[in-house]
Amino acid sequence: MKNILLIDDDGDMLAMTKRWLAKEGYEVTDFTSGIEALPFLEKNSVDLILLDYAMPVMDGPEVLSKIRSNDKTKSIPVLYRTGMDDGIKDENSADGIVPKSEGKLCLINAVRNILE
């Protein structure tokens, strides 16, 4: 079973996305902030990270920067999840962007493309 780490400060979006992924057979661990998720990554391995782009305190690009600068986590695929309509800056090489507005099918397809 593939393990996905989901990081999103929106509790409703977090719960919905977790349900979608679990129904597809993925094991999902979720956190509402990168500050909580980074220590988890030090002790656990995951196959994919779904990372909210815009979050308070530590935003997606900051979290991704820390992921990419750590030898243990730098090769984990990361997909940004965003509700932003305009283009986003991706200085840290996310493996893709999945707009929240695109819904379940787009998300599941993006995850499958990375994991299968």
C-alpha positions in Angstrom: 0.0 0.0 0.0 1.3 3.4 -0.9 1.6 6.0 1.8 0.7 9.7 1.2 1.4 12.6 3.5 -1.3 15.3 3.2 -0.6 18.8 4.5 -3.4 21.4 4.4 -4.5 24.1 6.9 -8.1 23.8 5.7 -9.7 21.1 7.9 -12.6 20.5 5.6 -10.3 20.1 2.5 -8.0 17.9 4.5 -10.8 15.5 5.6 -12.4 15.4 2.1 -9.1 14.7 0.4 -8.2 12.1 2.9 -11.5 10.3 2.3 -11.0 10.4 -1.5 -7.5 8.9 -1.2 -8.4 6.3 1.4 -11.3 5.0 -0.9 -8.6 4.5 -3.6 -6.6 2.3 -1.3 -3.9 4.7 -0.2 -2.7 5.0 3.4 -3.0 8.7 4.3 -1.4 10.6 7.2 -2.5 14.2 7.5 -1.3 17.4 9.2 -2.6 20.9 9.3 0.8 22.5 9.1 4.3 21.9 7.8 5.6 22.6 11.2 3.8 19.4 12.4 4.6 17.4 9.3 8.3 17.9 9.1 9.2 16.0 12.3 6.9 13.1 11.1 9.0 12.9 7.9 12.2 12.5 10.0 10.8 9.3 11.4 8.5 7.9 8.7 8.7 7.3 5.0 6.0 8.2 2.5 5.6 7.7 -1.2 4.1 11.1 -2.0 3.4 14.4 -0.3 0.3 16.5 -1.2 1.2 20.0 0.0 -1.1 23.0 0.3 0.6 26.0 -1.3 -0.8 28.8 0.8 -0.8 28.2 4.6 -0.1 30.5 7.5 3.1 30.5 9.5 5.0 28.2 7.1 3.7 28.2 3.5 4.0 25.4 1.0 7.2 26.8 -0.6 8.9 27.0 2.8 7.9 23.5 3.6 9.1 22.2 0.2 12.4 24.0 0.7 13.0 22.1 3.9 11.9 18.8 2.3 14.3 19.3 -0.6 17.2 20.4 1.6 17.0 17.2 3.7 18.9 14.1 2.3 16.3 11.8 3.8 13.3 13.5 2.1 14.6 15.3 -0.9 13.6 12.6 -3.4 10.0 12.3 -2.2 7.6 13.4 -5.0 5.6 16.5 -3.9 2.4 17.8 -5.5 1.2 21.3 -4.6 -2.6 21.6 -3.9 -3.8 25.1 -4.4 -6.9 27.2 -4.5 -5.1 30.1 -6.2 -6.3 30.9 -9.7 -3.2 32.6 -10.9 0.2 31.0 -11.5 2.3 30.2 -8.5 6.0 30.4 -8.1 7.7 27.1 -7.8 11.3 27.7 -6.9 11.7 24.4 -5.1 10.8 22.0 -7.9 7.4 20.5 -6.9 6.6 17.6 -9.1 3.3 19.1 -10.1 0.4 21.3 -9.2 -3.2 20.1 -8.6 -5.7 22.9 -8.4 -8.3 22.3 -5.6 -11.0 23.6 -7.9 -10.4 20.6 -10.3 -11.9 18.1 -7.8 -11.5 14.4 -7.1 -10.8 13.0 -10.5 -8.0 15.4 -11.3 -6.4 14.7 -7.9 -6.7 10.9 -8.2 -5.2 11.0 -11.7 -2.3 13.2 -10.6 -1.6 10.8 -7.6 -1.8 7.8 -9.9 0.5 9.3 -12.4 3.2 9.7 -9.7 2.7 6.5 -7.8 1.8 3.9 -10.5 
